[in-house]
């Protein structure tokens, strides 16, 4: 019976490995979508459909499902998590804040959408990711100069924002022409967290407050310091997308036209669909995902990697870097990739040249210092997964029989010695035979 139990467990895990994240194909992934109400599946169907058409397998569950779990037998069942359950006070099953944070720490991706009903649980998850929502539970973002003209919204909480981050990696190569509709709560970025980025900002005239009451004190969040949408790329390359508006993803906002106050141009369709689609591509590693392969080093003119180098050896270092395009790996082209020859501090720092086909290489002379060195490549660029490569190699001094027979720098000393001997010989002759 025990053997049958082990076999059954392996059979249950087999489909999970088929859908799990692969370095060779980062797009084939399984995503858990947690919702407050299953009606969100239809009210946000355009966004979900875009994920499914790109090859993602979505598993919809209520956030309070008592059978809810992220892992089984020590293996994660999903590679991405979408939290469209802002009002959830407590998740069902074995899922809680710690489980979600461990999920991200394991290298998995997260999309979190909140709104004015956001619970302390959802706010706590955002805080752990470097984002602080307004502490006032009734506060929403208000803007009297950058709102969307609407017949039904008179409190100027329907924001039309076009303050995007300047990054083609995150937002795609095609410019988002129409403003993005946003209605929800604002947040600020934790200044101690350098990993969180503001993707969609409020205008300088925006503020966060309760639209149903008069202001009795200055708002805690004002102006461009208010972030509407932020992203995080963790040090383990896990990615997080945090929005203060669940309606940002809704069919109503994706299909709606938009006229920004003060503008004469009315767009038939808001920029929401392009915005959320492009960011979801980035979050789920369909863009900006790098890998390094074929890391090699050798003495100049040789192909095999030595076990040890000698001081002043000429060596060559190379590697190949590729970027995932959503369907295949393509050569990554950049001019800022550097390698360090490192021992306590970098003795050599060289910028790698590339052949426009993904191959990066350089050559340099081993420093005149022996010890245990490392080839180190630490590559971090906005929007791209970071590369951290290190390979240890010892460097030895010259052996006793490898030094030059005559050292050119010592020629003056050689000459002084021989001239002294010649002078002594001449002095002896003169002294003995001179009368």
SVG drawing of the C-alpha trace seen along z (x, -y; Angstrom):
<svg xmlns="http://www.w3.org/2000/svg" viewBox="-24 -73 134 75">
<polyline fill="none" stroke="black" stroke-width="0.4" points="0.0,0.0 2.9,-2.4 4.3,-1.9 0.9,-2.6 0.7,-5.8 4.1,-7.0 3.1,-6.2 -0.2,-8.1 1.7,-11.1 4.1,-11.1 1.2,-10.8 -0.5,-13.8 2.7,-15.9 3.4,-14.9 1.0,-17.5 2.4,-20.2 5.9,-19.7 4.4,-19.9 3.0,-23.4 5.8,-24.6 8.2,-27.5 11.0,-26.5 14.1,-28.5 13.9,-27.3 10.2,-28.4 9.3,-31.0 5.8,-31.5 4.4,-28.1 3.1,-28.7 0.1,-28.0 -1.6,-30.9 -3.9,-30.9 -6.5,-33.6 -8.1,-34.4 -11.4,-36.5 -13.9,-37.7 -16.7,-36.9 -16.7,-34.6 -18.5,-37.3 -15.1,-39.0 -14.3,-36.2 -16.9,-37.7 -16.5,-41.4 -12.7,-41.2 -12.9,-38.6 -10.9,-40.6 -7.8,-40.7 -8.1,-37.0 -8.7,-36.1 -5.5,-37.9 -3.5,-35.7 -5.1,-32.5 -4.4,-33.4 -0.8,-33.8 -0.5,-30.3 -1.3,-30.7 -3.4,-28.2 -5.7,-30.0 -7.2,-28.4 -10.0,-30.5 -10.9,-30.0 -12.7,-32.0 -10.3,-33.6 -12.0,-31.9 -12.0,-28.4 -11.3,-26.0 -9.2,-23.7 -7.0,-26.6 -3.3,-25.8 -0.2,-27.0 1.9,-23.9 1.6,-20.1 4.3,-17.7 6.8,-20.5 6.2,-21.6 4.4,-24.7 1.3,-24.1 1.4,-27.4 4.0,-29.8 2.0,-33.0 -0.7,-34.4 -3.3,-37.0 -5.1,-38.5 -8.3,-40.1 -9.8,-39.9 -9.2,-43.3 -11.8,-42.9 -10.7,-39.5 -10.1,-39.5 -8.7,-36.0 -7.7,-33.5 -9.0,-29.9 -7.0,-26.7 -3.3,-27.0 -2.9,-30.4 -2.1,-33.4 0.2,-36.5 3.3,-34.4 2.5,-31.8 2.1,-34.4 5.4,-36.1 7.1,-32.7 5.6,-32.1 7.3,-35.3 10.5,-34.5 10.6,-31.2 10.8,-33.2 7.1,-33.3 5.2,-36.3 2.3,-38.2 -0.4,-40.6 -2.2,-42.4 -5.2,-44.7 -6.8,-46.7 -9.6,-49.3 -11.3,-51.4 -12.5,-48.2 -9.0,-46.9 -8.6,-44.8 -5.7,-45.0 -4.5,-41.6 -4.2,-43.0 -2.6,-46.2 -0.2,-44.2 0.9,-42.1 1.5,-45.4 3.5,-46.9 5.8,-43.8 6.4,-44.4 7.5,-48.0 4.2,-49.8 2.1,-51.7 -1.5,-52.4 -3.2,-55.4 -3.9,-54.6 -7.4,-56.2 -9.7,-53.4 -12.2,-55.9 -9.6,-57.8 -9.4,-57.5 -7.4,-59.5 -9.0,-62.8 -7.8,-65.1 -9.6,-68.2 -7.4,-68.9 -6.6,-65.5 -9.9,-63.6 -11.9,-61.9 -15.0,-63.7 -18.0,-61.5 -21.7,-62.0 -21.9,-59.8 -18.7,-60.6 -18.9,-64.1 -16.4,-63.8 -13.4,-63.7 -12.3,-60.3 -12.1,-58.8 -8.6,-59.7 -7.2,-59.9 -3.4,-59.5 -0.7,-59.4 2.3,-59.7 4.0,-56.5 7.4,-55.2 10.0,-55.7 10.8,-52.0 10.1,-50.1 11.0,-46.9 8.1,-47.3 5.5,-49.0 6.5,-47.7 7.8,-49.4 4.5,-50.7 3.6,-54.0 0.4,-54.1 -1.4,-57.0 -4.7,-57.2 -4.8,-58.0 -5.4,-55.2 -8.5,-55.2 -8.0,-54.7 -10.4,-54.8 -9.2,-53.6 -6.7,-54.2 -3.2,-55.7 0.0,-54.5 3.5,-55.7 6.7,-53.8 8.9,-52.9 12.1,-55.0 14.1,-52.2 13.1,-49.8 15.1,-50.4 13.4,-47.5 10.0,-49.1 9.2,-51.3 6.4,-53.8 4.8,-52.8 1.8,-55.0 1.8,-58.3 -0.8,-60.8 -0.6,-64.4 0.9,-67.2 -2.7,-68.3 -3.9,-65.0 -4.4,-64.1 -5.8,-61.3 -8.8,-61.9 -12.4,-60.9 -14.5,-62.5 -17.7,-62.5 -16.2,-64.8 -14.5,-68.1 -10.8,-68.2 -10.0,-69.1 -6.3,-68.6 -3.7,-68.3 -3.8,-65.0 -1.0,-62.5 -0.6,-61.7 -0.4,-64.5 0.9,-65.3 3.2,-63.1 4.3,-61.3 1.1,-59.3 1.7,-56.1 -1.3,-54.6 0.4,-51.5 3.8,-50.1 6.0,-47.1 8.7,-45.3 11.5,-43.1 12.9,-41.2 16.5,-40.2 15.6,-36.6 13.9,-38.1 10.4,-37.5 8.1,-40.2 5.2,-42.0 2.5,-44.2 0.5,-46.3 -2.5,-48.5 -4.7,-50.6 -7.6,-50.0 -9.3,-46.6 -11.5,-48.5 -8.3,-49.2 -8.5,-45.6 -12.3,-45.6 -14.0,-45.2 -15.8,-48.6 -12.6,-50.5 -10.9,-48.5 -13.7,-49.2 -14.5,-52.8 -13.7,-55.9 -11.8,-58.6 -11.8,-62.4 -9.4,-64.1 -10.6,-67.4 -9.0,-70.3 -8.2,-68.2 -10.0,-68.4 -9.0,-64.9 -11.5,-62.2 -10.1,-58.6 -12.6,-56.0 -10.8,-53.5 -8.8,-54.0 -5.2,-52.9 -6.1,-50.4 -6.1,-47.3 -2.7,-48.0 -1.4,-49.1 -2.4,-46.0 -1.5,-43.7 2.0,-45.0 2.7,-45.1 1.4,-41.5 3.8,-40.4 6.6,-41.9 5.4,-40.5 5.1,-37.0 8.5,-37.2 7.4,-37.3 9.7,-40.3 12.8,-41.5 13.9,-38.0 17.6,-37.3 19.7,-34.2 23.5,-33.7 25.0,-30.5 28.3,-29.2 30.4,-31.1 34.0,-30.4 37.5,-31.5 40.9,-30.4 44.4,-31.5 44.8,-33.5 45.0,-31.3 43.7,-28.3 40.2,-26.8 40.3,-24.6 39.7,-26.1 42.8,-25.8 42.5,-24.8 44.9,-27.6 46.3,-30.8 49.8,-32.3 50.4,-36.0 50.7,-38.1 49.0,-35.4 46.9,-36.7 43.4,-35.3 40.1,-35.5 36.6,-35.6 33.3,-35.2 29.6,-34.4 26.4,-34.5 23.3,-36.4 19.8,-35.9 16.4,-37.6 13.1,-35.8 10.8,-37.4 7.6,-35.6 8.0,-32.8 11.8,-32.2 15.2,-33.2 16.8,-36.1 20.3,-37.6 20.5,-40.4 22.4,-43.4 23.9,-45.9 27.1,-47.9 27.2,-48.0 27.9,-44.4 31.1,-44.2 33.2,-41.5 35.3,-41.8 38.4,-39.9 37.8,-40.0 39.7,-39.3 38.4,-41.3 38.0,-44.1 38.1,-44.2 41.7,-44.1 40.4,-44.2 37.1,-45.7 36.4,-45.3 33.4,-46.2 32.6,-43.2 32.3,-43.8 29.5,-41.9 29.1,-40.6 25.5,-41.6 24.6,-37.9 24.5,-37.5 28.2,-36.7 30.1,-38.9 33.9,-38.7 37.0,-40.5 40.7,-39.8 43.0,-41.1 46.2,-40.3 46.1,-38.6 47.4,-41.1 50.8,-40.6 49.1,-39.4 48.5,-35.8 45.6,-34.4 42.1,-33.1 40.2,-35.3 36.7,-35.3 35.3,-36.1 32.2,-38.1 29.4,-39.5 26.8,-41.5 24.4,-42.9 21.4,-45.0 19.3,-47.1 15.9,-48.7 13.2,-46.2 15.5,-43.2 16.1,-40.2 19.5,-40.6 22.4,-38.4 24.8,-37.3 27.6,-35.0 30.7,-34.1 33.4,-31.5 36.4,-31.0 39.9,-30.5 43.3,-30.5 46.3,-32.5 49.9,-31.3 53.2,-33.1 56.1,-32.2 57.9,-28.9 61.7,-29.2 62.5,-28.0 60.0,-30.3 61.8,-33.6 63.8,-35.2 67.5,-34.4 68.5,-38.0 66.1,-40.7 66.3,-43.9 65.6,-46.1 68.7,-44.7 71.2,-45.5 72.6,-48.6 73.4,-46.3 75.0,-43.7 77.1,-46.5 78.2,-47.9 79.3,-44.4 81.4,-43.7 82.9,-47.2 83.9,-46.8 85.6,-43.5 87.4,-45.0 88.5,-48.0 89.9,-45.9 91.8,-43.7 93.4,-46.8 94.3,-48.3 96.0,-45.0 98.1,-45.0 99.1,-48.6 100.0,-48.2 102.1,-45.1 104.1,-46.1 104.4,-49.9 107.8,-50.9"/>
</svg>
